[in-house]
Amino acid sequence: MTRAEVEIGILTSLSKIDATQWDACACPEAANGGRPLDPFTTHRFLSALEESGSVGPGTGWRPRHLTARIGGELIACAPMYAKTHSRGEYIFDHAWAHACERAGGRYYPKFQIAVPFTPATGRRFLVKPGFEEVGLPALLRGAVQLTADHGLSSLHVTFCTGAEAEQGARFGLMHRISQQFHWENRGYDSFDAFLAELSSRKRKSLRKERARANAFGGEIRLYRGDDLRPEHWDAFWRFYQDTGARKWGRPYLTRAFFDLAQANLRDDIALFLAERDGRAVAGALNFIGREALFGRYWGCIEHHPFLHFELCYYRAIELAIALGLKRVEAGAQGEHKLARGYLPVRTHSLHWIADPGFAEAVARYLEAEAEAVGEEIELLTDFGPFRKVNVEEQP
């Protein structure tokens, strides 16, 4: 196929494309009713962001979704946004923006290929099976060309896969390496089997934390699928507002998003609620993928020691084991996760900057940053809670 056969376009709303067409590129593995690798690039999730007003006018996230077609058939797509700030991305470029503007440039708006407010690794260049060789290069070329044609400062692709990062780097985009903390399922059949691989001191510490957390005076319940009710979202909205106000200044998601989650996303969701005296006092929201459990939001209206760790980390591990999932991705940042069995892993992003001088300076920074991240991952892994090789301990 030649380049001329591929037509690149932009959608200003997912309502302009049928869900089956988008999902044939986003999650072909779910065509027969199975789970997508992750739910975040599905039509139903991205549409919920738009329909709820969580993205769109006034949010700094204007949908500009990229499409690639051959003869009218959608062969590839990418969730893309015109950004007027850098909030809700979790791959931080605020320093780049400040440097650009101090030098007299204009950093915003920029194009961002990403899932808004979601620091979870997944495919960003969504290609229909059979079109791999032409689809991804067409999206890369199209995204860069559109950024240049619109006179924007830059293009960013955040939390892409390692394979996408390699292909993007070969195409000429800058590859940035960051880190998160993930829990890996090493074939455990129970939480105790996981604990048995920890050092004696860490194992005792986790058991004490869990005991104190579960002594908060109530019960922790898991709600999934049709067990989820509107009143659960009423409770979780209170938690989410409190966390959002403290961390970001204002919550990213609107209340309407959770109504749409109840209607269209409940089969993708696992919601843990800590309930005491007839009401929920804390909660943790997770999304379920084919291979991973994605921890997304936590909040509370009462403080109880270690309840955060219990809901967000330990219950997530138990659920991942029960569902046979390979890992738990517990979101961005948080070295406190290390002591609880979540080890550092590399995450990837791609960047294209229009100004050659600015791009060269950023490239030098990314090279030094990648080396520092690699050293930190090696150091943190060595300080993880797992038993060291050749150290004999009784579980």
ZATIVO-666500 format. One record per residue (C-alpha): residue number from 1; residue in one letter; y, z, x. Coordinates in steps of 0.1 Angstrom, whole numbers. Layout:
! ZATIVO-666500
+-------+------+-------+-------+-------+
! vexlo ! lodo !     Y !     Z !     X !
+-------+------+-------+-------+-------+
!   NUM !    a !     Y !     Z !     X !
...
+-------+------+-------+-------+-------+
END
This chain:
! ZATIVO-666500
+-------+------+-------+-------+-------+
! vexlo ! lodo !     Y !     Z !     X !
+-------+------+-------+-------+-------+
!     1 !    m !     0 !     0 !     0 !
!     2 !    t !    35 !    -7 !    12 !
!     3 !    r !    65 !    15 !    10 !
!     4 !    a !    81 !    -9 !   -14 !
!     5 !    e !    54 !    -2 !   -40 !
!     6 !    v !    64 !    35 !   -42 !
!     7 !    e !    93 !    44 !   -65 !
!     8 !    i !   110 !    77 !   -58 !
!     9 !    g !   128 !    95 !   -86 !
!    10 !    i !   144 !   128 !   -96 !
!    11 !    l !   137 !   148 !  -128 !
!    12 !    t !   164 !   172 !  -139 !
!    13 !    s !   139 !   191 !  -161 !
!    14 !    l !   102 !   194 !  -164 !
!    15 !    s !   106 !   187 !  -201 !
!    16 !    k !   111 !   151 !  -191 !
!    17 !    i !    74 !   147 !  -179 !
!    18 !    d !    42 !   154 !  -197 !
!    19 !    a !    23 !   185 !  -184 !
!    20 !    t !    -9 !   165 !  -179 !
!    21 !    q !     8 !   140 !  -156 !
!    22 !    w !    24 !   168 !  -135 !
!    23 !    d !    -7 !   189 !  -133 !
!    24 !    a !   -28 !   159 !  -123 !
!    25 !    c !    -9 !   162 !   -90 !
!    26 !    a !    -2 !   199 !   -90 !
!    27 !    c !   -36 !   213 !   -98 !
!    28 !    p !   -63 !   185 !  -100 !
!    29 !    e !   -89 !   212 !   -92 !
!    30 !    a !   -82 !   227 !  -126 !
!    31 !    a !   -88 !   195 !  -146 !
!    32 !    n !  -121 !   207 !  -160 !
!    33 !    g !  -108 !   241 !  -171 !
!    34 !    g !  -110 !   260 !  -139 !
!    35 !    r !   -83 !   280 !  -123 !
!    36 !    p !   -57 !   262 !  -101 !
!    37 !    l !   -55 !   273 !   -65 !
!    38 !    d !   -23 !   290 !   -75 !
!    39 !    p !    -5 !   289 !  -108 !
!    40 !    f !    30 !   286 !   -94 !
!    41 !    t !    33 !   248 !   -92 !
!    42 !    t !    17 !   242 !  -126 !
!    43 !    h !    38 !   227 !  -153 !
!    44 !    r !    35 !   258 !  -174 !
!    45 !    f !    48 !   281 !  -148 !
!    46 !    l !    78 !   260 !  -136 !
!    47 !    s !    86 !   251 !  -172 !
!    48 !    a !    87 !   288 !  -181 !
!    49 !    l !   114 !   293 !  -154 !
!    50 !    e !   135 !   265 !  -169 !
!    51 !    e !   130 !   273 !  -206 !
!    52 !    s !   138 !   310 !  -200 !
!    53 !    g !   170 !   302 !  -182 !
!    54 !    s !   157 !   319 !  -150 !
!    55 !    v !   166 !   286 !  -132 !
!    56 !    g !   192 !   260 !  -143 !
!    57 !    p !   229 !   262 !  -151 !
!    58 !    g !   246 !   293 !  -137 !
!    59 !    t !   216 !   304 !  -115 !
!    60 !    g !   222 !   285 !   -83 !
!    61 !    w !   188 !   268 !   -89 !
!    62 !    r !   193 !   233 !  -105 !
!    63 !    p !   161 !   214 !  -110 !
!    64 !    r !   159 !   181 !   -91 !
!    65 !    h !   122 !   176 !   -91 !
!    66 !    l !   109 !   148 !   -69 !
!    67 !    t !    86 !   121 !   -82 !
!    68 !    a !    67 !    92 !   -66 !
!    69 !    r !    53 !    65 !   -88 !
!    70 !    i !    34 !    33 !   -83 !
!    71 !    g !    35 !     8 !  -112 !
!    72 !    g !    48 !    36 !  -134 !
!    73 !    e !    20 !    60 !  -126 !
!    74 !    l !    29 !    94 !  -112 !
!    75 !    i !    10 !    97 !   -79 !
!    76 !    a !    29 !   126 !   -63 !
!    77 !    c !    56 !   151 !   -71 !
!    78 !    a !    74 !   182 !   -57 !
!    79 !    p !    93 !   211 !   -73 !
!    80 !    m !   128 !   206 !   -58 !
!    81 !    y !   161 !   223 !   -65 !
!    82 !    a !   198 !   219 !   -56 !
!    83 !    k !   208 !   253 !   -43 !
!    84 !    t !   243 !   268 !   -41 !
!    85 !    h !   231 !   300 !   -24 !
!    86 !    s !   201 !   312 !    -4 !
!    87 !    r !   189 !   340 !   -28 !
!    88 !    g !   154 !   341 !   -41 !
!    89 !    e !   139 !   321 !   -12 !
!    90 !    y !   124 !   348 !    11 !
!    91 !    i !   127 !   325 !    41 !
!    92 !    f !   161 !   336 !    52 !
!    93 !    d !   188 !   311 !    64 !
!    94 !    h !   219 !   331 !    56 !
!    95 !    a !   228 !   331 !    93 !
!    96 !    w !   225 !   293 !    94 !
!    97 !    a !   249 !   291 !    65 !
!    98 !    h !   274 !   314 !    81 !
!    99 !    a !   273 !   295 !   114 !
!   100 !    c !   277 !   262 !    96 !
!   101 !    e !   307 !   274 !    76 !
!   102 !    r !   324 !   291 !   106 !
!   103 !    a !   322 !   258 !   124 !
!   104 !    g !   340 !   241 !    95 !
!   105 !    g !   310 !   227 !    78 !
!   106 !    r !   297 !   230 !    43 !
!   107 !    y !   262 !   244 !    40 !
!   108 !    y !   259 !   245 !     2 !
!   109 !    p !   246 !   228 !   -19 !
!   110 !    k !   213 !   221 !    -2 !
!   111 !    f !   180 !   208 !   -14 !
!   112 !    q !   151 !   232 !   -16 !
!   113 !    i !   114 !   223 !   -22 !
!   114 !    a !   100 !   256 !   -33 !
!   115 !    v !    87 !   278 !   -62 !
!   116 !    p !   118 !   299 !   -71 !
!   117 !    f !   115 !   337 !   -64 !
!   118 !    t !    79 !   333 !   -52 !
!   119 !    p !    70 !   339 !   -16 !
!   120 !    a !    34 !   327 !   -20 !
!   121 !    t !    19 !   299 !     2 !
!   122 !    g !     8 !   268 !   -16 !
!   123 !    r !    10 !   231 !   -17 !
!   124 !    r !    46 !   219 !   -21 !
!   125 !    f !    39 !   181 !   -19 !
!   126 !    l !    17 !   177 !   -49 !
!   127 !    v !    -4 !   145 !   -45 !
!   128 !    k !   -28 !   131 !   -70 !
!   129 !    p !   -63 !   127 !   -55 !
!   130 !    g !   -68 !    92 !   -41 !
!   131 !    f !   -32 !    88 !   -31 !
!   132 !    e !   -30 !   112 !    -1 !
!   133 !    e !   -22 !    86 !    25 !
!   134 !    v !     8 !    72 !     6 !
!   135 !    g !    19 !   102 !   -16 !
!   136 !    l !    29 !   128 !     9 !
!   137 !    p !    48 !   104 !    33 !
!   138 !    a !    66 !    90 !     3 !
!   139 !    l !    78 !   124 !    -8 !
!   140 !    l !    89 !   134 !    27 !
!   141 !    r !   108 !   102 !    32 !
!   142 !    g !   123 !   104 !    -3 !
!   143 !    a !   134 !   140 !     1 !
!   144 !    v !   151 !   134 !    34 !
!   145 !    q !   167 !   102 !    21 !
!   146 !    l !   180 !   118 !   -10 !
!   147 !    t !   194 !   147 !    10 !
!   148 !    a !   213 !   123 !    32 !
!   149 !    d !   224 !   100 !     2 !
!   150 !    h !   239 !   130 !   -16 !
!   151 !    g !   257 !   142 !    15 !
!   152 !    l !   240 !   175 !    15 !
!   153 !    s !   237 !   197 !    47 !
!   154 !    s !   200 !   202 !    47 !
!   155 !    l !   165 !   201 !    31 !
!   156 !    h !   142 !   231 !    31 !
!   157 !    v !   105 !   233 !    22 !
!   158 !    t !    94 !   269 !    20 !
!   159 !    f !    59 !   285 !    19 !
!   160 !    c !    42 !   252 !    23 !
!   161 !    t !     6 !   250 !    37 !
!   162 !    g !    -1 !   248 !    74 !
!   163 !    a !   -14 !   213 !    70 !
!   164 !    e !    18 !   202 !    52 !
!   165 !    a !    39 !   219 !    80 !
!   166 !    e !    20 !   199 !   106 !
!   167 !    q !    25 !   166 !    88 !
!   168 !    g !    62 !   174 !    82 !
!   169 !    a !    67 !   182 !   118 !
!   170 !    r !    51 !   148 !   128 !
!   171 !    f !    76 !   132 !   104 !
!   172 !    g !   105 !   149 !   122 !
!   173 !    l !   112 !   180 !   102 !
!   174 !    m !   116 !   213 !   120 !
!   175 !    h !    87 !   237 !   116 !
!   176 !    r !    95 !   274 !   111 !
!   177 !    i !    69 !   301 !   114 !
!   178 !    s !    73 !   335 !    96 !
!   179 !    q !    48 !   362 !    86 !
!   180 !    q !    35 !   381 !    57 !
!   181 !    f !     7 !   407 !    52 !
!   182 !    h !   -24 !   396 !    34 !
!   183 !    w !   -57 !   414 !    26 !
!   184 !    e !   -88 !   394 !    34 !
!   185 !    n !  -121 !   399 !    15 !
!   186 !    r !  -148 !   400 !    41 !
!   187 !    g !  -176 !   398 !    16 !
!   188 !    y !  -171 !   433 !     2 !
!   189 !    d !  -189 !   444 !   -29 !
!   190 !    s !  -168 !   474 !   -35 !
!   191 !    f !  -136 !   492 !   -24 !
!   192 !    d !  -158 !   517 !    -5 !
!   193 !    a !  -173 !   488 !    15 !
!   194 !    f !  -138 !   479 !    25 !
!   195 !    l !  -131 !   515 !    35 !
!   196 !    a !  -162 !   516 !    56 !
!   197 !    e !  -146 !   491 !    80 !
!   198 !    l !  -115 !   512 !    86 !
!   199 !    s !  -112 !   538 !   113 !
!   200 !    s !  -122 !   573 !   103 !
!   201 !    r !   -86 !   585 !   103 !
!   202 !    k !   -73 !   556 !    82 !
!   203 !    r !  -102 !   559 !    58 !
!   204 !    k !   -94 !   595 !    51 !
!   205 !    s !   -57 !   588 !    47 !
!   206 !    l !   -63 !   561 !    21 !
!   207 !    r !   -86 !   583 !     1 !
!   208 !    k !   -60 !   611 !     1 !
!   209 !    e !   -33 !   586 !   -10 !
!   210 !    r !   -55 !   573 !   -38 !
!   211 !    a !   -63 !   608 !   -50 !
!   212 !    r !   -27 !   619 !   -51 !
!   213 !    a !   -16 !   586 !   -68 !
!   214 !    n !   -42 !   590 !   -95 !
!   215 !    a !   -32 !   626 !  -101 !
!   216 !    f !     1 !   615 !  -117 !
!   217 !    g !    -9 !   629 !  -150 !
!   218 !    g !   -20 !   598 !  -168 !
!   219 !    e !   -42 !   567 !  -166 !
!   220 !    i !   -39 !   533 !  -149 !
!   221 !    r !   -50 !   504 !  -171 !
!   222 !    l !   -55 !   467 !  -164 !
!   223 !    y !   -43 !   441 !  -189 !
!   224 !    r !   -54 !   405 !  -188 !
!   225 !    g !   -54 !   375 !  -211 !
!   226 !    d !   -54 !   383 !  -248 !
!   227 !    d !   -53 !   421 !  -240 !
!   228 !    l !   -16 !   416 !  -230 !
!   229 !    r !     8 !   425 !  -258 !
!   230 !    p !    46 !   421 !  -262 !
!   231 !    e !    50 !   459 !  -259 !
!   232 !    h !    35 !   457 !  -224 !
!   233 !    w !    62 !   432 !  -214 !
!   234 !    d !    89 !   455 !  -230 !
!   235 !    a !    77 !   482 !  -206 !
!   236 !    f !    74 !   460 !  -176 !
!   237 !    w !   109 !   445 !  -182 !
!   238 !    r !   124 !   480 !  -178 !
!   239 !    f !   105 !   483 !  -145 !
!   240 !    y !   115 !   449 !  -133 !
!   241 !    q !   152 !   454 !  -142 !
!   242 !    d !   153 !   486 !  -121 !
!   243 !    t !   136 !   470 !   -91 !
!   244 !    g !   158 !   439 !   -93 !
!   245 !    a !   190 !   458 !   -96 !
!   246 !    r !   181 !   478 !   -65 !
!   247 !    k !   168 !   449 !   -43 !
!   248 !    w !   188 !   419 !   -54 !
!   249 !    g !   218 !   431 !   -73 !
!   250 !    r !   204 !   415 !  -105 !
!   251 !    p !   170 !   405 !  -117 !
!   252 !    y !   161 !   368 !  -110 !
!   253 !    l !   139 !   364 !  -141 !
!   254 !    t !   153 !   367 !  -176 !
!   255 !    r !   137 !   387 !  -204 !
!   256 !    a !   127 !   354 !  -220 !
!   257 !    f !   105 !   345 !  -191 !
!   258 !    f !    81 !   373 !  -200 !
!   259 !    d !    79 !   361 !  -236 !
!   260 !    l !    69 !   327 !  -222 !
!   261 !    a !    44 !   344 !  -199 !
!   262 !    q !    28 !   361 !  -229 !
!   263 !    a !    26 !   327 !  -247 !
!   264 !    n !    16 !   304 !  -219 !
!   265 !    l !     7 !   323 !  -187 !
!   266 !    r !   -13 !   353 !  -199 !
!   267 !    d !   -46 !   338 !  -186 !
!   268 !    d !   -30 !   336 !  -151 !
!   269 !    i !   -19 !   372 !  -151 !
!   270 !    a !   -32 !   407 !  -143 !
!   271 !    l !    -9 !   435 !  -152 !
!   272 !    f !   -15 !   471 !  -141 !
!   273 !    l !     3 !   498 !  -160 !
!   274 !    a !     4 !   535 !  -153 !
!   275 !    e !     6 !   552 !  -186 !
!   276 !    r !    14 !   589 !  -192 !
!   277 !    d !    21 !   607 !  -225 !
!   278 !    g !    19 !   576 !  -245 !
!   279 !    r !    42 !   554 !  -225 !
!   280 !    a !    41 !   532 !  -194 !
!   281 !    v !    59 !   548 !  -164 !
!   282 !    a !    51 !   522 !  -137 !
!   283 !    g !    36 !   487 !  -134 !
!   284 !    a !    26 !   459 !  -111 !
!   285 !    l !    24 !   423 !  -120 !
!   286 !    n !    -1 !   399 !  -104 !
!   287 !    f !   -10 !   363 !  -108 !
!   288 !    i !   -46 !   351 !  -104 !
!   289 !    g !   -54 !   319 !   -84 !
!   290 !    r !   -87 !   303 !   -77 !
!   291 !    e !   -90 !   320 !   -43 !
!   292 !    a !   -63 !   346 !   -42 !
!   293 !    l !   -46 !   374 !   -62 !
!   294 !    f !    -8 !   372 !   -58 !
!   295 !    g !    11 !   404 !   -61 !
!   296 !    r !    45 !   396 !   -75 !
!   297 !    y !    65 !   424 !   -90 !
!   298 !    w !    65 !   462 !   -92 !
!   299 !    g !    87 !   488 !  -109 !
!   300 !    c !    88 !   523 !  -123 !
!   301 !    i !   109 !   547 !  -144 !
!   302 !    e !    93 !   578 !  -128 !
!   303 !    h !    85 !   585 !   -92 !
!   304 !    h !    50 !   597 !   -84 !
!   305 !    p !    37 !   599 !   -48 !
!   306 !    f !    18 !   569 !   -36 !
!   307 !    l !    16 !   553 !   -71 !
!   308 !    h !    33 !   522 !   -57 !
!   309 !    f !     5 !   518 !   -31 !
!   310 !    e !   -22 !   524 !   -57 !
!   311 !    l !    -9 !   499 !   -82 !
!   312 !    c !     3 !   472 !   -58 !
!   313 !    y !   -23 !   474 !   -30 !
!   314 !    y !   -54 !   493 !   -38 !
!   315 !    r !   -59 !   482 !   -74 !
!   316 !    a !   -52 !   446 !   -63 !
!   317 !    i !   -80 !   449 !   -37 !
!   318 !    e !  -104 !   463 !   -63 !
!   319 !    l !   -96 !   434 !   -87 !
!   320 !    a !   -99 !   408 !   -59 !
!   321 !    i !  -134 !   421 !   -50 !
!   322 !    a !  -144 !   422 !   -87 !
!   323 !    l !  -133 !   386 !   -92 !
!   324 !    g !  -148 !   374 !   -59 !
!   325 !    l !  -114 !   363 !   -46 !
!   326 !    k !  -109 !   356 !    -9 !
!   327 !    r !   -76 !   375 !    -4 !
!   328 !    v !   -47 !   394 !   -18 !
!   329 !    e !   -12 !   381 !   -10 !
!   330 !    a !    11 !   410 !   -17 !
!   331 !    g !    45 !   393 !   -13 !
!   332 !    a !    71 !   392 !    14 !
!   333 !    q !    79 !   418 !    41 !
!   334 !    g !    65 !   453 !    43 !
!   335 !    e !    50 !   466 !    75 !
!   336 !    h !    38 !   496 !    55 !
!   337 !    k !    11 !   473 !    41 !
!   338 !    l !    -5 !   472 !    76 !
!   339 !    a !   -20 !   507 !    73 !
!   340 !    r !   -35 !   498 !    40 !
!   341 !    g !   -56 !   470 !    52 !
!   342 !    y !   -31 !   441 !    49 !
!   343 !    l !   -29 !   422 !    82 !
!   344 !    p !    -1 !   399 !    94 !
!   345 !    v !    -6 !   361 !    89 !
!   346 !    r !    16 !   331 !    97 !
!   347 !    t !    36 !   314 !    69 !
!   348 !    h !    52 !   281 !    72 !
!   349 !    s !    84 !   262 !    62 !
!   350 !    l !   100 !   229 !    70 !
!   351 !    h !   137 !   221 !    76 !
!   352 !    w !   158 !   190 !    80 !
!   353 !    i !   195 !   193 !    89 !
!   354 !    a !   218 !   164 !    87 !
!   355 !    d !   242 !   173 !   115 !
!   356 !    p !   225 !   165 !   148 !
!   357 !    g !   243 !   192 !   168 !
!   358 !    f !   236 !   218 !   143 !
!   359 !    a !   199 !   207 !   140 !
!   360 !    e !   195 !   210 !   178 !
!   361 !    a !   208 !   245 !   178 !
!   362 !    v !   185 !   255 !   149 !
!   363 !    a !   155 !   239 !   167 !
!   364 !    r !   161 !   260 !   197 !
!   365 !    y !   163 !   291 !   176 !
!   366 !    l !   131 !   283 !   158 !
!   367 !    e !   112 !   278 !   190 !
!   368 !    a !   122 !   313 !   202 !
!   369 !    e !   116 !   328 !   168 !
!   370 !    a !    81 !   313 !   166 !
!   371 !    e !    72 !   328 !   200 !
!   372 !    a !    85 !   362 !   189 !
!   373 !    v !    66 !   360 !   156 !
!   374 !    g !    34 !   352 !   174 !
!   375 !    e !    38 !   382 !   197 !
!   376 !    e !    45 !   405 !   168 !
!   377 !    i !    15 !   393 !   148 !
!   378 !    e !    -7 !   399 !   178 !
!   379 !    l !     7 !   434 !   183 !
!   380 !    l !     6 !   444 !   147 !
!   381 !    t !   -30 !   432 !   143 !
!   382 !    d !   -40 !   453 !   172 !
!   383 !    f !   -25 !   483 !   155 !
!   384 !    g !   -43 !   476 !   122 !
!   385 !    p !   -65 !   502 !   105 !
!   386 !    f !   -98 !   485 !   111 !
!   387 !    r !  -124 !   500 !   135 !
!   388 !    k !  -123 !   485 !   169 !
!   389 !    v !  -153 !   466 !   183 !
!   390 !    n !  -178 !   488 !   201 !
!   391 !    v !  -164 !   520 !   186 !
!   392 !    e !  -192 !   538 !   168 !
!   393 !    e !  -181 !   558 !   137 !
!   394 !    q !  -199 !   572 !   107 !
!   395 !    p !  -185 !   558 !    75 !
+-------+------+-------+-------+-------+
END
